[in-house]
């Protein structure tokens, strides 16, 4: 069943009495602005019967499909999957319509997203059905019986953050209607992989894995009883543990591969201590194994990688996915590095009929090769970026900044097409210093300077030169240390915050709060240790086999910093071990204000001082890394003396939606936005009640939220950036009082951008919309007639009128006049809806344009309205409502010396030319109609000859490169002066006068 937003909306409504009526917000649609480069993909597969078709499963972006060898990708899981985290994908061997997906990525990073079980498609991904195993957590493998696609095997790793009994090997014989757990070890041991024996699917191999994450460490492996390889020869009824030749002590993650051409050969990459780790090979279906390689690259960060695959035609060609990607042509004895487009490799699927054709995945996305890895398809066509946060700058249009997982630098993309460029799809992704973790914070007043973090290293990046200065607090490499021995403990995502009162004051967090006023040249520590610092959590990460110390597991560090916008020196901090601290005097004294009822140890992901009341603040705590999936958002109104939990589990946000971020609207007090692991929520009453605010936003973790220039801006852990333009209607009290009467919301003041000279069609990504004014209005449920919108200038002259359909409804206001006639012009626009509920119409800022014979082009492309005050008028059969708004001049245009008065003169000239063009086109149309009628009479006349002679002066001849005649020349002039904000040139003035005279002469020729 498709999970529609309306269903989610209804499920999440608070069932008690409500002072605020819940509203359907489907009219308010988000748009994605990239980046278009892929994010982490941990599962890929292909369709053997359709070689151009492949699927990718992202760790936070859902399932995507290509039917053109990776040239383009389309998401196929949106609207169906309750989680974006994908563990494995299987396509039936003889029917490409049958696809099974196991959710919950097997790359157990600390930010891994939990799965929600199994999904099945019987139409090649067009639709999906959930088929159970909801609580398995993370799924390592899905295998379909090649002789019967209703028989499916699943290897369940389990919940990454707590013990659970749903770990094990599962089997269905009825296509997922029911499942049987056929192998189980314990609630701490799951299975990372399984393989069916080619030619005999009753023979099954399974790889057990004890795995669990904590915020401060990763457990990968256990003793011999908690791992290893199991084999069944009777379809899972009985199992035998294989052991001869395998490690007998500690054993960790294992991945398996069976040769399709020689089923006696079984490969296993095994995580084990020291030289025991590496590739093992059996040539007798697992009776005994020999270690053929202890190449370190095979077991590099095994909890995150570990994948082996064998060539379907040659059992000696073996591939390993880790960091790096490796290939062996001698059965795993020796290895060479391959060069996919990106590092951190996870999965591979090889076409069984053509081993040169395969798909491979990594932290940069998925890529297809036709020639065995010599060349690859692009990763800049899959917007699945994992972004840790969002910051914005103050240029026009504004840009969005973030740390992108496994990118060598932080990145920035524009909110709107900012300039003219050749390749819009990738040309606007710019580097902004630091590295994958971020944040990247542009300096207010000088967006060329970006303060960027890289795993605790503070940098000052200059966009003009593309280089950065390093000013690290402590100036010490903190990799590989036990955190208890460090002078400064920095998390990978170490926070940077610029004071809202002074752009030269920058805060940076280790376990202390640091401050600089000279861009990092000197640092001042202005706090004691603001964390809980429990000794037993200060450990070397990675046990019991593989050490893994990248800073990701450094516990007891600051994770959030915010200074009040109202009161300078009032600073809130949150640590990743659960403390909230406050200073009111710029760091001289501090108070621990952690909510008393908050369970200890969670990550304070966000602190949000109110923009309306200095005593008020909100905090969001993420505890799913401790096995607690409940949402935790607290509010204080007395500087943290007392707190109220505003996510009770029964007031709108479900009990299994962990919360990552909370933000308050800077205009309307009590209007809150919450980002959770599975989407966005909104509250209009300061957290008493919440409702889904998802609309078309994909199900994916919302990592950060910004409200800026009237827009709601969202970063996600798997689907890049999204923007909801113009949320002004949410800030108006009427949004919560809509009932039986129509209503028109006051539009926000809007910057009058022109679209730059680019090609940005549907084949590129992202697609930036034309500039517009968002006009929100409400239609009551009993309304059945059309609606009309008029746009009026400051003199109350109508400059454009739109109706919702082609009928001329009985409206209270029904007259639209042009410059010199009383002709009524209706611009029919299907996006002007009369559907009951909240609606949005995007006015394109244009006056009515010239008449055209083609109905679809008639009155289109008029002059862009001048800066100034405008009125929008909504007319229904019962009511007329007016609201005003202002069009603001583009600051870049103003800086170039163009004034509002210049633009007004330009528009006046455009309208004069438009009216001449309309007259000339209508005259031509009249004459063309007359010629048809004269010819129908089959008589040659002087009148026919005269009309045809005049038409030759008006219209171009048919054929290539005709001489432009009068109508074309008028249109040419119209477009010439309308591409930019400018004063019409003298040549244009003279040409217009000449064309008017020429047209008068042509008309006189018929007298």
N, C-alpha and C positions, 0 to 999 in steps of 0.2 A: 504493500500500500504506500502511495506517495504521502509523505509527511508535509502537508501544506502549512503555510504560515497561519492560516485561519484556524486549523486544528490545534496547532501549538498554542496559538493565541487563546483559544477557548479553554484549553487544558490548564493554562497558567493563570487564569483569572482568579482573583480572590473571591471566594464564594460567600463571604459575609456581607454585611451592609456596607455600602460604599458611598462616601460623600462625593467622590469624583467618579464620574461615569467613564468606564474603560472605552477607549476609542480604537477603531481599526485604522491603522496607519499605512495600509498598503499603497496609498497614493504617494507616499514619501519614499522614493527609491534611492538606494545607494549607488554609487558608481565606483569602479575600481580604477586606480591610477598607476598600478604597477608597484614595484618594478616587474617587468615581464620575464626576468631571469628566474629559472626554476629554483625551488628549495629542495629540501631533503626528500629523496624518494627511496623507500626501503623495500619496495616490491614491484616487479615488472613481469610481464608475460606476453606471449603472442598467441595468435590463432593459427594453428598448423595448416588449416584448410584455406585461409585467406592471408597470404604472406605479407600484405601491406598493413595488416591490422595488428596493433599492439595496445597494451594497457599499462598504465603506471599507477602505483598506489603511493601517495605521498604520506609523510608522517603527520601532516596537519592540513593537507589540501584535498583529501578525498581521492576518488578514482577518476582518471582521465583516459581518453581513448583517442588514438590516431588511426586513420584509415589510409594515410598517404606516407607511410614509412617515417613518421615523425616530423614531417614538414609543418603540420598543424595539429593542435591538440584541442579536445573539447571535454569539459567536465561532464561526467555521466552519473555522478552520485548525488548531486545537489537535489534536495527535496525528498530524498529517500533515506539517506544514512543519518543516524543519530550521532555519529562521530566522524571526524575527518581523518582519523588515524588508521592506516591500513597496514595489516601484517602480511598478507599473501593473497594472490589472485590465481585462480585456475580456470582455464578454458577447456571445455570438453574436446577430446581428441578428434572426434568425427562430426561434431556439431558445434560450430562457432557461435551459435545462439545461446548455448548454455555456459554461463559464467558464474563461478562462486567466488565470494570475497570474504576473507577472514579479517576482522578489524583488530586494531591494537598493534601498532608497530613493534617489530622485534628488536629495534635499535634502542635499548633502554637508557637513553640519556636522562638527565634529571628533569627535563621538561617534557618527557614523553607523555602523550595523551592516551588515556585509556580507551580500549575498544568497547564495542557493544555487541559482540557476537558475530554471527554469520549472515550474509546476504546472498541472494540468488537472483539471477536474471535469466529469463528464457527467450529474450529478444535482443541479445547482443548488447545489453547495457542500456536499452531505452527505458526500461522500467525495472524495479527491484522489489524484492520481498524479503523481509527479515525472517530468518528461518531458525532462530534459536541461539543457544549458547551465550546469552547476553552477559553473563557474569564471568566469562573466562578471562577477561582482562586483556591479555595480549596473545595473539595467535602467530606462531612461528611458521606454520606450513599448512597448506591446503592441497590435497592430492585427490584427483578424480580417477576412478577406475577406468582405464581406457576401453574396457569392454561393456561398461554400463555406467552412464553418467549419473545415475541415481545413487550409486555407491560412492561416497565421499569420505575421506579421512581428514581429521584436523588434529594438529599438534598445538595444544594450549600451553603457553608459557605460564599464564596466571597473572594475577595482579602484581604490577611492578613494585608496589609500595607496601604490601601487607600479605600475610599468608591467606590463602583461600583454597577451599576444597575443590574448586572447579578446574584445577590444573589436571592435565592428563592427555591421553589420546582418545579421541572420539571418532565414532563411525556412524554413518547413516546409510541405510539401504533403500530409503524411500525419498531421496532427493531433499532431505532436510525436514521432513514432516516430524520425524522423531530421531533422537540421537541416543547412542549407547556409549558409555565410558568403558573402553575396553582395556585400558592400562592406566594405573594410578599408583604413585609411589607415596607421596605425602602432600600436605597442604603447603609445603615449602619447595617442592620439586615439581617442575613442569617439564614440557618437552619443546625443544627449539626447532626440531626438524623431523621429518619422516619421509621415506621413499618407498615406492612400490617396485617390486621386481619386474623389469620388462619381460613380457611374455607370460607372467604368472602373478597377477595382482593379489593372490592370496598370501604371497610372501611379502612381509612388511618389515622395514627397519625403522626404528625410532630412537632419537637422541635425547636423553634426559638432561635436564639442566636445572640446577638450583640457582635461582637468581632473585635478588631483591635490592631495591634502592632505598637509601636513606638520604636525607639532605646532606649528610656529611661523608657518605661513602657509598660504594657500590659493592655488593656481594655477588660474585660470579664464580660458582663452583662449590664443591663440598667434598666429602670423603667418597670412597669408591661406592658406597651404598646409596649415595645421593646423585649419582650421575652415571654416564656410560651409554652404551649402545644396546638396544634390545631388538630381538627378532621374533617374528611370528610366522609360522608356515601354514596356518589354518585360518587366515582372515581375521586374526585378533582374538581368537578364542583362548589361545595359550601363548605365553611369551617365554623366551629364554634370553638371559643376559649374555652378551658376547664379551670375552675377556682376553683370550689368548693373544699376546703381543701388544695389548693396550696398556696405558698407564694404570697402575694398581693402587696408587695413592690418591692424592687430590686430583679432581678432574672437573673441568668447567664446561664452557659452551662447546658444542659440537655441531658441525654441519656435514651432511652426507651427499654423496652422488654415486649413482649406479650407472655403469656403462650400458647404453641401449644396444650396442652391438656385441657386447660380451658380458652377459649378466652375472658372470662369476666375479667380475671386478667391482669392488666397492671401495670408494675413497671416503676418508673422514678427516676433516681438519679438526684438531682437538686442542683446546686450551688446557694446558697442564704446566706444572712447575718447570722452570729452566728449560733444558734441552729436550725434555719430554714433549713439549708443545710442538705442534707442526702437523705435517700430513702423514696419515697412515693409509696403507693400502692392503686390501684383502683380494686374493685371487681365487678364493674358494667360498664365496658368498658368506663371508664373515666367520668361518670356522677359526681362522687365524689371521693376524695382521702383522705387517712389517712397517716400521716407521721409515719412510723414504726421504723425508726432509724435515729439518728443524729450522728452516728459513724463518727468520724473525718476522718478516713481513706478513707471513701467513696468519700469525696470531697477534697482530698489532691491535690493541684495544679490542679484545675479542667480544666483550659485552656489546659493543657498538657495531662491529662488523661480523666477520666469520661467515664466509660463504664459499662453497666450492662447486664447480660445475665441470662436467666432462663433455667433450665433443661428441655429438650423436653419431658420428661416422668413424671416429678414431679414438680408441680408449687411452691412447698415450698423450693426447692433447687435453690438458687440464687448465682451468682458470680459477684464480682465487680473487675474491673481492675483499679488499681491506684498504689499507693505505700503505703501499700503492696497490694498483691492479696488476696482478702477475699472471704470466702464462708459462706453461711447461709443455714441451713437445716430447718428453722422454718419461712420461708417467710420473712426473712430480719430483724427479731427482734434481733437476736444475731449473732455474726460473729466470725469466726476463721481464722487465717492467713494460707495461703498456701505457699508452698516453690517451686516456679518455679526456673529454673536455674539462673535467673537474676531478678533484681528489675526494677522499673519503668515500670509498666505493662499497655498495651494499648488495646488489643483486644483479643477476644476468639470466637471460633466457635465449637459447640458441634455437634457430629454426631447425627442426629435425631433418628436413630435406635439403637444406642449404646452410651448412655450418658457417659460411662467410657472412650470413645475414643474422644479426642478433641485436638485442636491446640490452643496454647496461644502465645501471642507475647509481647515483652518488648524491652528495650533499648539494650539488648544483642542478639536480633534476634527472631526467632520463634522456638517453640519446641512442640513436639507431645507426648501425654501420652495415654497409653492403659488402665490405671488402675486408672483413676480419679485423677491423679496428684501425685501418689506415686513415680513414676519414669518418666523420660522425655528423649526424644531424644536429641542429642548433638546440641550445637550452634557453634561448631567449624567446620562446614562444609558449611558455607554461608559467603563468603568474601564481606560483605556489611558494613565494618567498616567505621565510620565517623571520619575522621582525620582532625585536625585543621591546621596542618603544616607539613613540612618535614625538618629534619636536617640529616646530614650524618657524620660518623666518618672517621678516617684515617687508620683504620686497613685493612687487606687484607683477604678476600674480605670485602668491606665496608658494614656497616649496616645502616638502615633507622630508624629514631626516630620520634615519634609524640605523641601528646595527642589524645587519642581515646575516643570519646564521651561515657560517663557513664562507663568508666573503672576506677577502683580504683587507677590506676597508669598509667603513660605514658608507652609506649611500644616501642620495637625495634624488627626489623626482618632483616635477612641478604639479601643482593642483590644476592647472589649466595650460593650454599650449602657450608657451611664453615667447616664442620667437620663431623665425623661419629656419628650418633644418631639413636635410635630405631624408634621413632615416628616423622617423618619429618613433618607431617601435623601440629602439635601443638608444638613440642619440641623446635622450634627456636623462638617462641614468648616470649621475655623476658621482665620483668618489669624493668623500669628505673627511678622510683621515681616520685614525684609530684603526679598529678592526671589527670583526664580526659581531662582537658583543655590544658595541655602542656603550652609552649613547653618543649621539652627535648633536651638540647644542649650538645653534648659530647665535652669534652675538647680536643683541638688539642694537639697531642703529648702524650696524656694519655686518651685513650678512656674509661678506667675503671671509670673515673670521669664524671658524667653527671649533668649539672645544669638544674634542673627541676622546673617548676612552678605548683602551684595548686591554682588557683583563687587569685593570688597576693601573694602567699607564696613562697619564694625562698628556694630551697633545694639543697643540694649537695649530690648526690647519688653515692654510690660506688658499682659497679657491682660485685666486688670481695666478698663483704660481704653481699650485698643485703639490706643494710640499708642506711638511709639518715640523714644528719645533717640539722637542720632547722635554717636558718638565715633570718628571715622575716624583711623586711624594715618596721619599725614602731612597729613590734612585737605586733600588735593589731588585734583582731578578727573583721573584717569589715562586717560580715554578719548582715543583719537586720537593717542597719543604713540608714538614709537619707544621700545620698552622700555629701550633702553640709556641713554636720557636721564632715566629716572624715578629719583627718590630711592628709592621703594619699588615693587617690582614685585609686584602682587597678581594671582593668577589669578582668573578669574570665580568658581570654586568655592574661594575662599580658606578654609583650614581654621580652625576654632575648636575648642578642646579645653579642658575644665574639669579641673583637677587632681583626681584621685581622693582626694587627701589633704586638700584645702581647697577648699570650693565657692566661695570668694571669689577664688581664683586661676584666671585664665583666660589661655590662650595663643592667639595669633593669628599667622598666617604670611604674610609676603611672601617676599622672598629671605632675610629674617631671621626669627628667632623673637622675637615680642613678648609681653610679659607685663603684665597689669594685676591689681591686687588691690582696685580700687575701681570696678569695673564700667565701665572705660574712661575715667574722668576723667583718669587719667594712665597713660602707657604707658612701659614700660622695654624697650629692645632688649637681649636677653640672648645674642646670638650674632653671629658674623661672617656673611658671605654663605655660606649652607649649600648653594648650588647649584653646578653645573659652570660656568655662565656662559661659554659659547662666544660670542665676538664675532659670528661669522657667522650666528648664530641670532637675534641681536637686531636684528630688521628690522621695517619697517612691513609689516603683514600685508596680503595682497591684491595679486596681480600676475598678469599684466602690465597689467591694465586697471583693475580696480575695487578701490579701497582699502577694507579692512574691518577696523577695529580696535575690537573690543568687549572686549578682555581675554581672549577665549577662546584666542588664540594667544600670549599672553604666556608666554614660555618662560623657564626658569631661575627658577622660583618654588617655594615649598613647597606640597606637595599633601597631606601627611599628618603628623599630630602625635599622639604618644601618650606619656603618662607612665606609668611602671610603677606598678601597684597595690601592689606589694610594697615598693618602695623609693622614697621621696620624692626628687625631684631627678634621678631616672634617666629621661631623656627621649630618645625616638627621633624622628627626623624623616625624611621622604622628599620628594624634590623631583621636579618633573615633567620634569627632564632627567637623571634616573637616579642621584642620589646618596642614600645612607643615612648619616645622621650621628647621633652619640650624645654626650650629656653625662651624667656621673655626679654632677655637683655643681651642678645647677640652672642650668647655662648659663655657669659661669665658664670652663670649658675644654670643648673639643669635639674629637671624633675622627671622621675620615672612615672609616666601616666598611663602605663599599660592597662587596658581593661581588666578588671579583677576577675571576671568570669571567663576570660579568654583562655582556652587550653594552651599550655605552654608549647613553645618550640616552633610554631608556624612562621612562615615568611610574611613579614609585613610588606606586601607587594606595592602598596600605594598609600600615601598620606595626602590628604586634601584639605588644607585650610579653607574655610569658607571665604568667599569674596564679599560677603554681606555682613558678617558678624565675626569679630576677631576672636571671640570665645568659642566659636563653633569650628569643629573639624570632623573629618571622616577618615576612617582607616579601613583598608581591605586586606584581609589576611588569607593567604593560601596555605592550606594544610593537607592537600592531597598527597604531598610527598611523605607525609607521616601516616598515610592510609586513611585519612579523614577527608571525605569528599564534600562535606557540608559547606555551604556558603557562609562566610564571616565578614560582614560589614558592620562596623560600629560607628555611632555618632555621639559626639559630646557637644554640649552647649555651655560648658563651664571650664574650659581649658584643661579638660581631661580628668577633672576630679571624679566625675561619674560618666559612665558610658551606657548607651542603649544599643542592643543588638537589633539591627533593622533588617536582617535577613533571617526570619524565624523558620523558614522551611514551609510555612503555610500562608505567607503573604505575597506569593507571586514567583519568587525564584525557587526552583525545585531543590530538594534536599541533596541531590547529587550533582549540583552545578557549582563546582568550586569557583570562587570569585578572585579575579586578578586585579581589577582596577575599579576605583570609584571616582567620579568627577561631578562637581556641582556646576550648574549653569551660572556663568558670571553675570547674567542679566536678571533672571528670575530666581529668587531665593527658594530653595526647597525642590527645584527641578533637578533631579539626579539621574546620572547615567552610570550603569554598572556593566563592566565587562566580565564575562564568565568564561569557563572552559568551553562552553558550547554556544556562545552568542551574547547578544546585548539586551539589556533590560532598562526600563525607564520608570521613574517614580515622579509623580507631580506633587506629592504631599510629604516630602522630606523623609521618604523611606517607610511610611506606614504601609503602603501597598506598592507592588511592582507589577509591571506587565511586560511581555515580550515586545521588543522593539527591533525585531529581526528583519521584517520585510524580505527583501531579496539578498540580504547579507548571508553568505554561506555559513553553515555550521562549522565553526572553527574557533579556537581560543582568541578572545579579544585581549591583547596584551597591554594596550594603552589607549587613551582617549584624549583628544584635545577639542576644545570648543573655541573657534577662532574665526573672526570676521563673519559671524553668523552661520558657520558651517560646523558640522559634527564630523570629526576626523578620527579614523580608527586604524590602528595597526593590529595585525593578526599573526598568529604563529602557524602560517601555512597558506594564506591567501593574500598576501601583500597588503597594500594600503587600500582603504575604502573611504569615500567622502559622501556624506549626506548634505547636499547643498541646501542652504537657507532653512534653518530651523526656527525662523522667527515666529511661525504660528504656534509652536510649542510654548513660547514665552508669553502668549496672550491668554488672559483668563478665560476667554470664550471657548478655548479648546476643550475645557472640561464642563462646558454648559450646553453643548450642542443638543438640540432636541427636534422640535417640530417646525422650526423656522430656518430658512436659508441664512447663511452667514458668509461674509467676505472678510478674510483676515487682512490686516494691514501688511503689505509687502515690505520687505526689508529694503533699505537704501542699497543700491546696486552700482558697482563700478562698471563703467561703460567700456568694456574691452572690445577690441576688434580681433577677429580671427586672423592669425598670421598666415603667411603664404606657405602652406604645407600641403602635402597629400596625406590625409589621415582617414582613410576609408576603413571599411569593416575588415579588411585583410590585415590591418596593423593592430598593435596593442601598445598602450591603451588607446581607446577612441575618446578624444576630448570633445565635449559638446560645444556648440556655439554659445556665446554669451547670451544670457537671458535674465529676465526678471521672473522669479518664481511667485506665482499668484495662487494662493491656497483658498479654497472656498468649500462650503458645506452645503449639501443638498439633502433635505429631509426625505425619509423613506417613502412618503406618499406622493412625492413629486413625479409627474409623468411627462411634462412638456420639456421643450428645449430651453437652453440658457444662452445668454448673450453677454459678451464682455466688450466693453468699450474702453479704449485708452484715450484719455484727454490730456492736452497740454495745459500749461499754467493759465492760458486764456480760456480754458474750458472748450477748446475746439477739438473735436474728435479726430484723431490721427490714424486710428485703426479700429476695426470692429470685427469680432469673431463670433460665429454661431456654432452650436454643437452639431447641427445637421443642415441639410439643404432645404428643409421646409421653412417657410416664413412664419414662425410662430407668432401668436398674439402676445406681444410683449408691451410693457408699459412704455418703454422708449424704443423707437423703431426707425429713427432717422439718422443717417450718417451722410454728411455732405462732403464733397470734394472741394478743391480750391475755388472752382468757378461754376459748378453745377450743383443741382440738388439730387443727383443720382445717389441711390443707396447702394453701398458696397458691402457685401457680406463675404468675409473671408472664412470659408468653411474649414474647420480644423478638427480632425477626429480626436485629437488629444484634449479638446475642450469637451469634457464629459458632463452629462447630466445624470450620471449614476448616483443613487443615494449614498451618502456618506461623505468622507473627506476626499476632496479632489485637488489636483494640482495642474495648473496650466502654465507653461513656460512661454512667456511673451518674448519674442526674438528681438525686441528693442526697435523694430522697424515701423516706419510709416507704411501706409498702403503704397504699393509700387505701380508701375505702368500697366495698362491693360494689355493682355495678350490673347490671341485667338485660342490657344490651348488652355482649357479650363484649369489644368493643374498648375499653370504658370501665371495665371491671371492675378494681377495686383500683388505679385510677390516681389521680393528683393527691392523694397522701397528704401529710402534713406534711413540710416540709423538715427534714432531720435537724439536730439541735443541734450547736453547736461541740463538739469533743471528739475522742477517739481512737476509731477504728473499725478493724474487721478485715474484709478481703475474703477469702472462701474459694472457691477453684476446685476443683470436684469433677469428675473424669473417671471412666471405668470402671477406671482403674488407679491413680489417685493423687489425694490431697487435699493442697492447698497453701494456706497462709495467709500473708497479709502485712498489716501495719498501716499506717495513715495517719491524718492529723489533718485535721479540718475546722476552719478558722480563721474567727473572727468577722469580718465585714466591718468594717474600721476606721472607716468612716463611721457604721455603726450603733452601734459602741462609743462613738464621739465624741458621739453623740446621747443617751447615757446608758442604753442598753439593755444589759443584762448577759447572760451565758450563762445565769444562773439564771432570768432573765425568759423567755428563749426556751424553756428546759426546761418551765417552767410552761405556757407557751403550747401547746407540743406535747402535753403531757399532756391539756390541755383539748380540743385538736383531736382527739386519739385517742378521748376519751370521746364526743365528738359524732359522730365517724366510726363508732364502734361502734353508737351509737343509730341513726344513719342506715342502717347496714347491716342492723340488725335490722328497722327499719321497712320498708325496701325489700323485704327477703325476705318479710316478713309480707304486704306488698301483693302481691307476685308469687304467693305461695301462694294468696291469696284470689282473684286474677284467674284462676288456673288452675282453682280450684274452681268459679267462676262458669261457665266454659266447659263444664266437665263436667256441671254441673247443667242448663245450657241444652241440652246435647246429648241429655239424657234427655227433653226437651220436657215438663217438668212444673214447674209453679209450686209452690214450697214455702216454708214459713216460713224455712227455712235460707237459701234463695236471697235472699229479701228482706232477711234479717239481714246476710248477707255484702255485698250491694250497698249497704246503708245504711252499713256500716263503711267500705267502699271510698270512698264519697263523703266521708267524714271524712279519709281518707288521701291521696287523689289529686285533682288539679285536674280540673275539667271541661274538655272540649274547647272550642275556639273562642278568640277573641281576648280578651286581658286577663282570664283567669279569676281567681277568688278563690284565692289560695295556700292550700292545705290543709296538713295536718300534715307529710307527707314533704317537701314543698317548703319549709316553714318550718324544718325541721331542716337541710336543705341550705343554706338562706339563712344560717343562723347559722354553719354550718361554713365557708362562704366568707367571712363577715364578719370572722372573726378570723384568717384565714390569708393576707391579702394583704401583710402587712408584719411585721417582727419587732416584737412588742408584747406587753405583758401584756394578757390578756383583761380587758375592762372589767367593772364591776359589773353593768351592764345585761345583758351577755352571760351572766354567771354566773347571774343570776336567771332569764333567759329559758331557759337550758338546764334548770334545775330544773323550770320550768313545763312545758317540752316533754316531759320524762320523765314527769311526772304525767299529762299529756294523752295520751300514748301508752299508758300503763298503763290509763287509762280506756277507750280505744278497744278495746284487746285484751279488756278485761273484758266489753265489750258482746256478745262472741260466746259468752260462757260460759252 
